[in-house]
Amino acid sequence: MKVRRQLESIEPLVLEMTKSLRPEEWQRAPGSKWSIAQVVGHLAISTDIIATRFEERADRTDMARRATPKQQLLRHLALGVGKLPSPRKIPPEARPPENPDPELVTAQFRMAIQRLQAMIEQWPTERQERVFVAHPILGDLNLPEWVRFFYLHCRFAAHKIRVRTRWLRRAS
């Protein structure tokens, strides 16, 4: 199943490049950009928030998708074509702290991914497709759609991490 493959690829996609980082490198970043610890922290926080919202709604049977025509179009472009909308202002609850602990954010990221994996494995397909959590730009997404979004989001974040690691190598 495509959803499982994407979900299984998220952790190595993001964390593989961090294995060789020294502790101080996690916190360094060019200019006003986020550090690698902040990038991973943002992924951990946002994935954890969505996993929690799905867990809270696990038994809901009365949900219907809510989305404007613009959100429907953006959802198709993002999830179907793989083109995420331009980054917007990140909601305050998804912003990482200034200097997050690398071990903590890595563990939080792994645990959030594991929670999504448990839902994919344990929830019947109908529940996965009928429980929705709102995305601020794309409207309501079901569990497989959120996994696809996280895969694309993490692919984008992995690019940022790759750029930061190259910058760190040149700077040292």
N, CA and C of each residue as an Amber inpcrd file, in Angstrom:
protein
   516
   0.8410000  -1.1820000   0.0000000   0.0000000   0.0000000   0.0000000
   0.8870000   1.2460000   0.0000000   0.5330000   2.1870000  -0.8560000
   1.3150000   3.4060000  -1.0170000   1.4200000   4.2110000   0.2770000
   0.3270000   4.2860000   1.0300000   0.3090000   5.0630000   2.2720000
   1.3520000   4.5190000   3.2420000   1.4060000   3.2080000   3.3960000
   2.3840000   2.6020000   4.3150000   3.8130000   2.8580000   3.8590000
   4.0670000   2.7330000   2.5640000   5.4270000   2.9800000   2.0500000
   5.8470000   4.4170000   2.3170000   4.9410000   5.3560000   2.0730000
   5.2790000   6.7570000   2.3130000   5.5360000   6.9960000   3.7880000
   4.6940000   6.4510000   4.6350000   4.8550000   6.6360000   6.0810000
   6.1580000   6.0110000   6.5680000   6.5040000   4.8330000   6.0640000
   7.7510000   4.1680000   6.4620000   8.9880000   4.9100000   5.9780000
   8.8550000   5.6660000   4.9010000  10.0210000   6.3710000   4.3550000
  10.2740000   7.7140000   5.0220000   9.3040000   8.2260000   5.7910000
   9.4360000   9.5680000   6.3740000  10.6030000   9.6660000   7.3510000
  10.6790000   8.7450000   8.2960000  11.7310000   8.8390000   9.3150000
  13.1380000   8.8190000   8.7080000  13.4680000   7.8280000   7.8650000
  14.8200000   7.8660000   7.2870000  15.0510000   9.0650000   6.3730000
  14.0240000   9.5100000   5.6860000  14.1500000  10.6710000   4.8090000
  14.6410000  11.8840000   5.5890000  14.0980000  12.0740000   6.7860000
  14.4290000  13.2490000   7.6000000  15.6760000  13.0150000   8.4500000
  15.7630000  11.8590000   9.0930000  16.7980000  11.6680000  10.1190000
  18.1150000  11.0650000   9.6200000  18.1330000  10.4950000   8.4480000
  19.3740000   9.8720000   7.9550000  20.5280000  10.8740000   7.9130000
  20.2430000  12.0830000   7.4690000  21.2970000  13.0930000   7.3240000
  21.7620000  13.6510000   8.6540000  21.0280000  13.4110000   9.7120000
  21.3890000  13.9800000  11.0140000  22.3270000  13.0700000  11.8070000
  22.5170000  11.8430000  11.3550000  23.3110000  10.8700000  12.1200000
  24.7440000  11.3170000  12.3590000  25.3220000  12.0260000  11.4180000
  26.7260000  12.4210000  11.5510000  26.9030000  13.8200000  12.1550000
  25.8160000  14.4470000  12.5610000  25.9300000  15.8020000  13.1240000
  26.5040000  15.7830000  14.5270000  27.3780000  16.7380000  14.7960000
  27.8430000  16.9480000  16.1630000  26.7570000  17.7160000  16.9110000
  26.7100000  17.6030000  18.2220000  25.6290000  18.2590000  18.9820000
  25.4730000  19.7510000  18.6850000  26.5720000  20.4680000  18.5740000
  26.4740000  21.9120000  18.3370000  25.9680000  22.2360000  16.9260000
  26.1420000  21.3190000  15.9820000  25.6840000  21.5700000  14.6110000
  24.1570000  21.5630000  14.4930000  23.4990000  20.8620000  15.3750000
  22.0400000  20.8260000  15.3730000  21.4530000  22.2210000  15.5550000
  22.1640000  23.1040000  16.2680000  21.6300000  24.4110000  16.6410000
  22.0740000  25.5480000  15.7210000  23.0120000  25.2840000  14.8320000
  23.5240000  26.3480000  13.9710000  22.6800000  26.4740000  12.7080000
  22.5360000  27.7050000  12.2310000  21.7890000  27.9480000  10.9920000
  22.2620000  29.2500000  10.3660000  22.1810000  29.3260000   9.0450000
  22.5760000  30.5700000   8.3780000  21.5280000  31.6570000   8.5730000
  21.9790000  32.8440000   8.8970000  21.0840000  33.9890000   9.0250000
  19.9400000  33.7440000   9.9950000  18.7520000  34.0760000   9.5740000
  17.5750000  33.9190000  10.4350000  16.7990000  32.6310000  10.1330000
  17.4450000  31.7250000   9.4310000  16.7980000  30.4450000   9.0920000
  16.7390000  29.5490000  10.3190000  15.8650000  28.5520000  10.2540000
  15.7790000  27.5730000  11.3300000  16.9830000  26.6510000  11.3280000
  17.3740000  26.2320000  12.5100000  18.4250000  25.2220000  12.6420000
  17.8390000  23.8570000  12.3010000  18.6980000  22.8720000  12.1610000
  18.2320000  21.5070000  11.8970000  17.3640000  21.0280000  13.0590000
  17.7370000  21.3510000  14.2780000  16.9270000  20.9540000  15.4320000
  15.5400000  21.5880000  15.3560000  15.4440000  22.8160000  14.8930000
  14.1440000  23.4630000  14.7670000  13.3190000  22.8520000  13.6380000
  13.9600000  22.4980000  12.5380000  13.2460000  21.8520000  11.4270000
  12.6490000  20.5270000  11.9030000  13.4780000  19.6970000  12.5470000
  12.9860000  18.4100000  13.0560000  11.9460000  18.6580000  14.1550000
  12.1690000  19.6690000  14.9740000  11.2130000  20.0050000  16.0160000
   9.8560000  20.3820000  15.4460000   9.8510000  21.1670000  14.3830000
   8.5920000  21.5420000  13.7320000   7.8720000  20.3030000  13.1880000
   8.6110000  19.4250000  12.5540000   8.0050000  18.1940000  12.0330000
   7.4280000  17.3530000  13.1650000   8.1780000  17.2650000  14.2600000
   7.7200000  16.4760000  15.4100000   6.4480000  17.0660000  15.9970000
   6.4400000  18.3720000  16.2020000   5.2810000  19.0330000  16.8020000
   4.0560000  18.8930000  15.9010000   4.2120000  19.2150000  14.6230000
   3.0540000  19.1890000  13.7280000   2.5160000  17.7700000  13.5430000
   3.3930000  16.7840000  13.4310000   2.9410000  15.3940000  13.2930000
   2.2490000  14.9420000  14.5630000   2.8000000  15.3210000  15.7000000
   2.2140000  14.9530000  16.9830000   0.8200000  15.5680000  17.1600000
   0.6600000  16.8100000  16.7810000  -0.6430000  17.4850000  16.8800000
  -1.6870000  16.7420000  16.0570000  -1.3440000  16.3970000  14.8290000
  -2.3120000  15.7360000  13.9550000  -2.6030000  14.3200000  14.4430000
  -1.5940000  13.6000000  14.9010000  -1.8300000  12.2560000  15.4470000
  -2.7900000  12.3300000  16.6360000  -2.5980000  13.3220000  17.4960000
  -3.4860000  13.4970000  18.6490000  -4.9100000  13.7880000  18.2010000
  -5.0690000  14.6510000  17.2210000  -6.4210000  14.9910000  16.7450000
  -7.1150000  13.7770000  16.1410000  -6.3720000  12.9500000  15.4110000
  -6.9730000  11.7250000  14.8730000  -7.3640000  10.7740000  16.0010000
  -6.4980000  10.6230000  16.9780000  -6.8170000   9.7430000  18.1070000
  -8.0760000  10.2140000  18.8350000  -8.2170000  11.5120000  18.9880000
  -9.3980000  12.0640000  19.6630000 -10.6890000  11.8060000  18.8840000
 -10.5670000  11.6780000  17.5590000 -11.7400000  11.5200000  16.6970000
 -11.9340000  10.0780000  16.2160000 -11.1770000   9.1660000  16.7460000
 -11.1590000   7.7870000  16.2440000 -12.5350000   7.1540000  16.1440000
 -13.4230000   7.4590000  17.0610000 -14.7410000   6.8180000  17.0880000
 -15.8280000   7.6330000  16.3900000 -15.4580000   8.7320000  15.7890000
 -16.4660000   9.5710000  15.1220000 -16.9730000   8.8840000  13.8550000
 -18.2670000   8.9100000  13.6680000 -18.8770000   8.3270000  12.4630000
 -19.7320000   9.3460000  11.7310000 -19.7630000  10.5650000  12.2340000
 -20.6490000  11.5880000  11.6960000 -19.9210000  12.6810000  10.9270000
 -18.7130000  12.4340000  10.5090000 -17.9200000  13.4910000   9.9010000
 -18.1490000  13.5690000   8.3900000 -18.0600000  14.7860000   7.8750000
 -18.1090000  15.0410000   6.4420000 -17.0030000  16.0460000   6.1310000
 -16.4010000  15.8930000   4.9690000 -15.3030000  16.7950000   4.5940000
 -15.8310000  18.2200000   4.3970000 -15.0920000  19.1740000   4.9520000
 -15.3760000  20.5880000   4.7450000 -14.1940000  21.1810000   3.9910000
 -14.4690000  21.8290000   2.8840000 -13.4110000  22.4840000   2.1120000
 -14.0410000  23.4330000   1.1090000 -13.4300000  24.5850000   0.9500000
 -13.8740000  25.5300000  -0.0650000 -13.3960000  25.0260000  -1.4250000
 -13.9460000  25.5680000  -2.5260000 -13.4300000  25.1740000  -3.8450000
 -11.9230000  25.4240000  -3.9880000 -11.4530000  26.5270000  -3.4200000
 -10.0130000  26.8190000  -3.4780000  -9.2190000  25.7480000  -2.7250000
  -9.7080000  25.3540000  -1.5450000  -9.0280000  24.3040000  -0.7800000
  -9.0530000  22.9770000  -1.5350000 -10.1630000  22.6850000  -2.2060000
 -10.2400000  21.4520000  -2.9930000  -9.1910000  21.4440000  -4.0980000
  -9.0430000  22.5730000  -4.7760000  -8.0400000  22.6860000  -5.8350000
  -6.6270000  22.5480000  -5.2590000  -6.3670000  23.2720000  -4.1780000
  -5.0430000  23.1920000  -3.5610000  -4.7440000  21.7760000  -3.0590000
  -5.7640000  21.0950000  -2.5120000  -5.5840000  19.7140000  -2.0520000
  -5.2130000  18.8190000  -3.2290000  -5.8870000  18.9940000  -4.3530000
  -5.5630000  18.1920000  -5.5420000  -4.1290000  18.4590000  -6.0050000
  -3.7460000  19.7200000  -6.0500000  -2.3870000  20.0580000  -6.4890000
  -1.3380000  19.5120000  -5.5230000  -1.6030000  19.6780000  -4.2300000
  -0.6290000  19.2420000  -3.2290000  -0.5120000  17.7260000  -3.1770000
  -1.6300000  17.0500000  -3.0140000  -1.5860000  15.6080000  -2.7830000
  -1.5310000  14.8090000  -4.0720000  -2.1680000  15.3000000  -5.1180000
  -2.1720000  14.5710000  -6.3830000  -0.9090000  14.8010000  -7.1910000
  -0.5410000  16.0620000  -7.3250000   0.6200000  16.4210000  -8.1400000
   1.8960000  16.4440000  -7.3020000   1.7590000  16.6520000  -5.9990000
   2.9230000  16.6980000  -5.1170000   3.5240000  18.0730000  -4.9790000
   2.7730000  19.0960000  -5.3360000   3.2610000  20.4730000  -5.2390000
   2.6110000  21.1450000  -4.0400000   3.3800000  21.2980000  -2.9690000
   2.8590000  21.9640000  -1.7700000   2.7230000  23.4570000  -2.0300000
   1.6840000  24.0780000  -1.4210000   1.5510000  25.5290000  -1.5470000
   2.7760000  26.2240000  -0.9560000   3.0190000  27.4330000  -1.4090000
   4.1370000  28.2040000  -0.8670000   4.0130000  28.2650000   0.6440000
   5.1570000  28.1740000   1.3390000   5.0930000  28.2380000   2.7990000
   4.4150000  29.5210000   3.2560000   3.5630000  29.3660000   4.2220000
   2.8560000  30.4950000   4.8130000   3.3280000  30.6300000   6.2480000
   2.7130000  31.5360000   6.9350000   3.0370000  31.7010000   8.3490000
   2.6640000  30.4160000   9.0950000   3.6030000  29.8980000   9.8350000
   3.3880000  28.6540000  10.5650000   2.5580000  28.9470000  11.7990000
   1.5080000  28.1360000  12.0300000   0.6880000  28.3670000  13.2300000
   1.5510000  28.3250000  14.4880000   1.2580000  29.1730000  15.4650000
   2.0840000  29.2410000  16.6800000   2.2700000  27.8930000  17.3730000
   1.2420000  27.0540000  17.3730000   1.3550000  25.7650000  18.0600000
   2.3120000  24.8020000  17.3520000   2.6700000  25.0830000  16.0950000
   3.5890000  24.2150000  15.3570000   5.0060000  24.7820000  15.2790000
   5.2270000  25.9190000  15.9170000   6.5620000  26.5350000  15.8960000
   7.4520000  25.8910000  16.9470000   8.6700000  25.5420000  16.5660000
   9.5870000  24.9430000  17.5370000  10.2140000  26.0100000  18.4300000
  10.7280000  25.5990000  19.5830000  11.4390000  26.5660000  20.4300000
  12.7500000  26.9990000  19.7710000  13.3740000  27.9840000  20.3610000
  14.6110000  28.5510000  19.8080000  15.7420000  27.5270000  19.7050000
  15.9780000  26.7680000  20.7540000  17.0560000  25.7690000  20.7670000
  16.5380000  24.4290000  21.2810000  15.7660000  23.7210000  20.4590000
  15.2230000  22.4450000  20.9390000  16.3230000  21.4040000  21.1330000
  16.0900000  20.5150000  22.0710000  17.0280000  19.4330000  22.3360000
  16.9410000  18.4210000  21.1860000  18.0520000  18.1550000  20.4850000
  18.0230000  17.2430000  19.3400000  17.4940000  15.8450000  19.6680000
  17.9170000  15.3050000  20.8090000  17.4460000  13.9720000  21.1720000
  15.9470000  13.9790000  21.4400000  15.4700000  15.0220000  22.0680000
  14.0460000  15.1170000  22.3830000  13.2040000  15.2450000  21.1140000
  13.5870000  16.1410000  20.2070000  12.7830000  16.3260000  18.9910000
  12.8510000  15.0960000  18.0930000  14.0010000  14.4290000  18.0630000
  14.1140000  13.1970000  17.2770000  13.1900000  12.1180000  17.8480000
  13.1910000  11.9640000  19.1570000  12.3150000  10.9690000  19.7950000
  10.8490000  11.3310000  19.5860000  10.5170000  12.6030000  19.7330000
   9.1330000  13.0400000  19.5420000   8.6900000  12.7830000  18.1000000
   9.5660000  13.0510000  17.1470000   9.2560000  12.8160000  15.7330000
   9.0090000  11.3230000  15.4920000   9.8940000  10.4850000  15.9870000
   9.7300000   9.0360000  15.8150000   8.4280000   8.5370000  16.4430000
   8.1150000   9.0130000  17.6380000   6.8900000   8.5650000  18.3200000
   5.6360000   9.0090000  17.5650000   5.6420000  10.2170000  17.0320000
   4.4780000  10.6920000  16.2750000   4.2730000   9.8520000  15.0150000
   5.3580000   9.5220000  14.3470000   5.2750000   8.6650000  13.1580000
   4.7420000   7.2840000  13.5570000   5.2210000   6.7420000  14.6650000
   4.7390000   5.4380000  15.1350000   3.2460000   5.4740000  15.4460000
   2.7720000   6.5730000  16.0020000   1.3420000   6.6930000  16.2900000
   0.5260000   6.6640000  15.0000000   0.9970000   7.3640000  13.9670000
   0.3010000   7.3260000  12.6760000   0.3460000   5.9170000  12.0830000
   1.5070000   5.2510000  12.2060000   1.6210000   3.8750000  11.6950000
   0.6370000   2.9490000  12.3910000   0.4800000   3.1000000  13.6950000
  -0.4670000   2.2610000  14.4360000  -1.8870000   2.4870000  13.9270000
  -2.2510000   3.7290000  13.6510000  -3.5920000   4.0040000  13.1310000
  -3.7850000   3.3750000  11.7550000  -2.7780000   3.4990000  10.8970000
  -2.8740000   2.9180000   9.5500000  -3.0300000   1.3990000   9.6470000
  -2.3110000   0.7720000  10.5600000  -2.3750000  -0.6850000  10.6970000
  -3.6540000  -1.1540000  11.3850000  -4.1610000  -0.3920000  12.3510000
  -5.2720000  -0.8650000  13.1690000  -6.6450000  -0.3660000  12.7170000
  -6.7210000   0.7900000  12.1330000  -8.0170000   1.3240000  11.7310000
  -8.4680000   0.6750000  10.4350000  -9.7460000   0.3110000  10.3360000
 -10.2680000  -0.1600000   9.0460000 -10.1590000   0.9580000   8.0050000
 -10.0450000   0.5880000   6.7550000  -9.8910000   1.5700000   5.6760000
 -11.0160000   2.6040000   5.6980000 -12.2360000   2.1510000   5.9600000
 -13.3680000   3.0840000   5.9710000 -13.1820000   4.1690000   7.0330000
 -12.6900000   3.8060000   8.1990000 -12.4570000   4.8110000   9.2500000
 -11.3460000   5.7550000   8.8270000 -10.2810000   5.2230000   8.2480000
  -9.1750000   6.0770000   7.8020000  -9.6600000   7.1370000   6.8150000
 -10.6270000   6.7770000   5.9930000 -11.1160000   7.6870000   4.9520000
 -12.2610000   8.5800000   5.4200000 -12.8850000   8.2680000   6.5610000
 -14.0620000   9.0000000   7.0180000 -13.8280000   9.8880000   8.2360000
 -12.6260000   9.8520000   8.8010000 -12.2870000  10.7370000   9.9150000
 -11.3930000  11.8360000   9.3490000 -11.7430000  13.0860000   9.6510000
 -11.0410000  14.2320000   9.0670000 -10.4390000  15.1270000  10.1370000
  -9.3090000  15.7230000   9.7680000  -8.6690000  16.7540000  10.5850000
  -8.3440000  17.8990000   9.6300000  -8.6590000  19.1030000  10.0430000
  -8.4940000  20.2790000   9.1780000  -7.0310000  20.6430000   8.9880000
  -6.7010000  20.9790000   7.7650000  -5.4190000  21.5880000   7.4160000
  -5.7390000  23.0560000   7.1070000  -4.9170000  24.0070000   7.5830000
  -5.2720000  25.4260000   7.4240000  -5.3700000  25.8960000   5.9680000
  -4.7180000  25.2340000   5.0480000  -4.7400000  25.6590000   3.6470000
  -5.5280000  24.6820000   2.7710000  -5.4380000  23.3950000   3.0600000
  -6.0250000  22.3690000   2.2010000  -7.4150000  21.9150000   2.6400000
  -7.9060000  22.4100000   3.7570000  -9.2040000  21.9710000   4.2540000
  -9.0860000  20.6390000   4.9730000 -10.2060000  19.9680000   5.1430000
 -10.2150000  18.6900000   5.8570000  -9.4810000  17.6110000   5.0610000
  -8.6050000  16.8890000   5.7720000  -7.8840000  15.7630000   5.1820000
  -8.1620000  14.5250000   6.0140000  -8.2800000  13.3770000   5.3420000
  -8.4150000  12.1220000   6.0760000  -7.0170000  11.5770000   6.3890000
  -6.9620000  10.4460000   7.0580000  -5.6660000   9.9140000   7.5020000
  -4.7090000   9.6220000   6.3420000  -5.1230000   8.9060000   5.2870000
  -4.1810000   8.6970000   4.1760000  -3.7200000  10.0000000   3.5320000
  -4.6100000  10.9810000   3.4590000  -4.2140000  12.2690000   2.8820000
  -3.2110000  12.9910000   3.7760000  -3.3890000  12.9030000   5.0900000
  -2.4110000  13.5120000   5.9980000  -1.0620000  12.8130000   5.8670000
  -1.0670000  11.4990000   5.7080000   0.2080000  10.7850000   5.5260000
   0.8930000  11.2880000   4.2550000   0.1320000  11.4330000   3.1840000
   0.6960000  11.9540000   1.9320000   1.2390000  13.3640000   2.1540000
   0.4730000  14.2120000   2.8540000   0.9420000  15.5620000   3.1380000
   2.2470000  15.5200000   3.9380000   2.2860000  14.6960000   4.9940000
   3.5040000  14.6210000   5.8080000   4.6860000  14.1160000   4.9920000
   4.4490000  13.1740000   4.0980000   5.5260000  12.6910000   3.2270000
   6.0840000  13.8600000   2.4030000   5.2060000  14.6340000   1.7810000
   5.6540000  15.7760000   0.9730000   6.3090000  16.8520000   1.8350000
   5.7230000  17.1070000   2.9940000   6.2610000  18.0980000   3.9260000
   7.6570000  17.6770000   4.3940000   7.8150000  16.4130000   4.7190000
   9.1090000  15.9080000   5.1870000  10.1370000  15.8810000   4.0540000
   9.6870000  15.6360000   2.8450000  10.6020000  15.6960000   1.6960000
  11.1420000  17.1180000   1.5450000  10.2650000  18.1050000   1.7130000
  10.6730000  19.5100000   1.6730000  11.6380000  19.8230000   2.8210000
  11.3200000  19.3330000   4.0190000  12.1800000  19.5500000   5.1880000
  13.5260000  18.8640000   5.0070000  13.5360000  17.6740000   4.4110000
  14.7960000  16.9630000   4.1690000  15.7040000  17.7820000   3.2560000
  15.1110000  18.4660000   2.3020000  15.9050000  19.3520000   1.4370000
  16.5330000  20.4680000   2.2740000  15.7450000  21.0460000   3.1970000
  16.2870000  22.0950000   4.0690000  17.4270000  21.5540000   4.9260000
  17.2640000  20.3520000   5.4480000  18.3120000  19.7390000   6.2690000
  19.5620000  19.5000000   5.4360000  19.3850000  19.0300000   4.2120000
  20.5260000  18.7950000   3.3130000  21.2680000  20.1050000   3.0530000
  20.5280000  21.1770000   2.8020000  21.1400000  22.4930000   2.5660000
  21.8990000  22.9450000   3.8090000  21.2960000  22.7540000   4.9870000
  21.9690000  23.1460000   6.2380000  23.2350000  22.3350000   6.4640000
  23.2080000  21.0330000   6.1930000  24.4070000  20.2100000   6.4210000
  25.5200000  20.6220000   5.4510000  25.1580000  20.9500000   4.2220000
  26.2010000  21.4420000   3.2870000  26.7540000  22.7680000   3.7810000
  25.8910000  23.6570000   4.2700000  26.3390000  24.9360000   4.8070000
  27.2730000  24.7110000   6.0080000  26.9310000  23.7680000   6.8760000
  27.7710000  23.4700000   8.0430000  29.1310000  22.9540000   7.6110000
  29.1780000  22.1010000   6.6090000  30.4640000  21.5500000   6.1200000
  31.3410000  22.6560000   5.5420000  30.7190000  23.5710000   4.7890000
  31.4910000  24.6850000   4.2020000  31.9640000  25.6470000   5.2900000
  31.1400000  25.8420000   6.3230000  31.4720000  26.7960000   7.3880000
  32.5830000  26.2840000   8.3140000  32.7740000  24.9620000   8.3680000
  33.7990000  24.4390000   9.3010000  35.1260000  24.2260000   8.6400000
